[in-house]
Amino acid sequence: MPRAKELMDRVALREGPTALRDRAKRILSALLPRRLPLGLRQTLVIKAAKLRLPGHYWFPQELLKDFAEENPDAYHAFLWRHHLAYASSFEVDERFGARRRNPRRMFFADLLTCLGQAGIDAGEIDSVFEVGCSLGYLLQFMESDVFPNASILEGIDLDEHAVQVGRAHLHHTGSKVGVAHGDMRNLSKILAGKKYDVIICAGVLMYARESVALETVRTMLDHANKVVGIAGLAHPRTDNAQLRNSTVRSTDRGFIHNIDEMVSQSGGTILARKWQSELLDDEIVYFVFATPRTPATRTVSTPS
Ligand SMILES: C[S@@+](CC[C@H](N)C(=O)[O-])C[C@H]1O[C@@H](n2cnc3c(N)ncnc32)[C@H](O)[C@@H]1O
């Protein structure tokens, strides 16, 4: 063991800590028991995360590579449901508070512009729903900064851990926001008999295959009084509105959809939209704002 440490220190001195970590990752990765049945590997990654073993961020992604290739949406659902890998960064300290308050600044700016163009004052908005709300930090931002008169702010998320810790935090801070555990695959049941002025879904459809994403868009439009706002994964070269089918991003197996087309297929009308091939101010920019009725499509200009 001391020899191993000595060796690692020598490599770290020579190549730097990042190179050392990458090298350790490559060695461990080569040793991973990928031939075990999928169920067993899934149990292994859940156990490793509970024990907070080093590498719990990349370990599930490495060990479940074949699962991600073959069935990307089941793979993402598994990671979110068990709060694994990228999901583990969704914790109260990381997502609430002044610095992390609004990771979707441009999305909300455009949502407000779009409402204004449709003749709707933000002060009129009484109810908001978020699909894939995680801990509820965007709902809380809407409560404090976007829709100050809203009396109902609710959301669902697949990540039960995030929902539980988010709910405790929101309760503690005296927020009206309500978050619940739920799967967007059951959205029509969850929203049965309910309508909200505004429904948003940001950074969530990328975890769902095309048919599920389409059904989610349709259900959101069915249950919105005024506007549905969606932020999706932007295609790096082609405006998503030109895509004939959804594609899967090779780096992380995230789905890139044509949400414009999904809105049209659902009988909705696009009020405003925006697509950018590159990140803007750290935000992925493919936004679609739609209504179940109003006809008039405009491009929202981003406030500088
Ligand atoms: C990248 S986070 C985005 C969170 C937040 N909407 C935002 O924009 O910052 C994606 C969220 O979608 C949720 N999610 C993924 N699949 C879901 C599903 N089938 N049903 C509900 N939520 C889901 C995840 O649990 C996670 O909280």
The ligand as an ORCA input file, in Angstrom:
! r2SCAN-3c Opt
* xyz 0 1
  C     -31.377     18.312    -15.312
  S     -32.623     18.197    -14.071
  C     -33.540     19.701    -14.364
  C     -34.170     20.223    -13.113
  C     -34.868     21.587    -13.301
  N     -36.060     21.438    -14.087
  C     -33.968     22.618    -13.934
  O     -34.229     23.065    -15.044
  O     -32.952     22.983    -13.320
  C     -33.716     16.984    -14.750
  C     -34.825     16.600    -13.793
  O     -35.778     15.796    -14.501
  C     -36.216     14.782    -13.640
  N     -36.773     13.661    -14.407
  C     -36.122     12.846    -15.259
  N     -36.982     11.933    -15.743
  C     -38.189     12.179    -15.180
  C     -39.466     11.577    -15.264
  N     -39.659     10.492    -16.025
  N     -40.485     12.095    -14.545
  C     -40.287     13.182    -13.757
  N     -39.094     13.782    -13.618
  C     -38.057     13.294    -14.321
  C     -34.971     14.398    -12.866
  O     -35.255     13.682    -11.704
  C     -34.337     15.768    -12.613
  O     -34.755     16.333    -11.419
*
